[in-house]
Amino acid sequence: MNKRYIMKMQFKIVGLFLIISTLASCHYLDVDQYFDDTLTLDSAFTKRTYVEGFLSNAFEVMYVDVSDISSGGRDAYYTGGYALFASDDLLKMDDYTKRYQNGEYSPSETLLEDKWKRVFEPVRKASTFIKYVDKCTEMTMAERSDLKAQARFLRAYAYWVLLRQYGPIPLIPEDGFDISMTYSELSVQRNTFDECVDFIATDFLLAARNLPLTRTANNIGRPTRGAALAARARLYLYAASPLYNGNKDLFELKNNDGTQLIPQDYDESKWARAAAAALDVINLKQYSLLTVDTTSTTVKPPYNANYSDKNFPDGWADIDPFESYRRVFDGAVSASKNPEIIFTRPNDNDYGIADLVKLLMPYSLEGTNAIAVTLKQVDAYCMKDGRTIDEAKATGDYVEDGFTTTASEYDFLSRGVSLQYANREPRFYASIAYPGSVWECSSAGEKTYQNKQVFYYKDQTDGKQYGTEGNYPVTGIGLKKYYNPEDALTEGGYLVEKFEPAIRYADVLLWYAEAVNELTQTYKETLFNGDEVEIKRDVEEMRKGMKPVRMRAGVPDLADNVYQDQDAFRTALKHERQIELFAESKRYYDLRRWKDAAIEENIPIYGYNIEMNQTNSQKQSFYKSTLVSTYPKIFLDPKMYLWPIPQYELVRNKKLTQNPGW
């Protein structure tokens, strides 16, 4: 083949990618005519390099627009993940966070959440890939099967993101549309929620059958069998949850022909299906919670006769709970070697976890200092013996007044720190940048930037007086999750490479416990390997999901009476997810699928009194619970459980109906 022909073919392929990318980003129907350009596509899919490039191009949206964790960095409009700052636990100091918190979005103003415009693109590309990849004879059948399975995963994941945000969506014909059809004929109505779930679940299942169990380090970000099965389990969990399972508040969500889109009758068997799907992931025996061995510096939890002398997962005798939790997120363990990570997305320093670290690091350490944690989230963390702070208050073990006088009085705390942070569980210290926490920044070139204690009093460098609103945590509490002790932004420093915990094993375990708890009958389910099992409410099965998560965190397992009481366990599980999965965008969607957002997200945001200075007369007053008036909080029930479909799409597609209330 001569060089001129090769260059001509490369130009054609690049042009095809640009056409698909550009048009699909405008309207999810516009690109179909190009799918029927079989001559061009036949040519494109004959060469390995073009095939691999096509799929890589399709995955690009997966890595950006559908990410759950974003800093809003390089170009916020083209990154996903802003829901991270839109719930009741975490804030980013900018105008967009205020608009999310105050519900200032509509069909004509979708803020940064117009996934309708962008996420149908990978659906289209994946469908094209599935249709044409077998034409590439330069690849073996096994290679084509793997790539086709990846495309199915991509399509299912993109559909899932749309379903999670908008509710029922139109499922686009896999072969595209006939280009002879008129524009009005191209309009499609929404499929029912159950139809969407069945289609997406089937794609995940088909993908799982042909995906490998593991990927090499240079293929991190491409799905495995476990990723497909876990994504399917999460899908089923949502389908079983109150928002979509017999939710009469969404009775008005219908197509123009009157088709009901949300099931109006509760179906308990959906919880059994979700439990079985989570069990499929557990049964792979491919994943485990990350743990770190004890050392001479390990801070051990209080002695507990049931757990202190037993090794993990029966206890915590051989692990360091603080380091075990922190290292899941701080990059100390690479994604390829972290046994807890089931699916991740590559991040770069412009818009991923690394940029989030830049935003959360203190201003005095050349960070942006723009992330704040709500007081509600801070108070959710338990004491180190597992009691809530309210339970500890009753016995005088939770102290709100006073400060440490030395750096050796309490584990984790330095001098001058409020005593309310004493004796808290390890996940608190790994996640919260409380006033007086120490930032090691060991890679910093100058010693003055290492082991720096940071306070957020008004008269301090990291407080209100020295910065604009975007350069101090408006609640007086910062975020430390994802920060690594080596991270430094000053001259000579560096950031340890991070990765997004898109799906991790702790989440799967908690899904399993949640689903099993909701059962009142016994169900027979067929597992991925073909085995038939009975799924029923079983305390030991629930413990299989809950206990390892708490043991890794160094807090006692739930009491037997909590496991035995369905309502009590449900409450405990929601609390556990709030802590364990904090700052992973899980809270935003959990509150919606549980239908708890109308309560939890209508509670005003509170923090500390950031107008107080670090003087003896004022610093105790700094810790007084104070309304954050600059971030009003509103959730309109029931319309804000689903995002509005963009107005431009309703104009184009006359068969689409809007979500209720919009």
Secondary structure, DSSP 8 states (H G I E B T S, - for coil): --HHHHHHHHHHHHHHHHHHHHHHTT-TTTTHHHHT-HHHHHHHTTSHHHHHHHHHHHHHHHHHTT-S-----TTGGG---GGGGSSSSEEESSHHHHHHHTT--BTTB-TT--HHHHTHHHHHHHHHHHHHGGG-TTS-HHHHHHHHHHHHHHHHHHHHHHHHHHSS-----TT---TTS-HHHH------HHHHHHHHHHHHHHHHHHS-S---GGGTTS--HHHHHHHHHHHHHHHHSTTTSS-GGGTT-B-TT--B-S--S--THHHHHHHHHHHHHHHT--------B--TT-------TTTTTS-TTT-STTB-HHHHHHTTTSSSS-GGG-TTEEE-----TTTSHHHHHHHHS-GGGTS---EEE-HHHHHHS-BTTS--HHHHHHTT-S--S-B-SSSSSSTT--TT-BGGGTTB-HHHHHHEE-TTEEE--TT-SSGGGSSEEE---TTSTTSGGGS-GGGS-TTS-EE-TT--TTB--STT-B-------SEEHHHHHHHHHHHHHT-SS-EEEE-TTS-EEEE---HHHHHHHHHHHHHHHT-----HHHHH-HHHHHHHHHHHHHHHTTTTTHHHHHHHHTT-HHHHTTS--EE--TT--SSTTTHHHHTS-EE-TTS-----TTGGGS----HHHHHH-TT----TT-
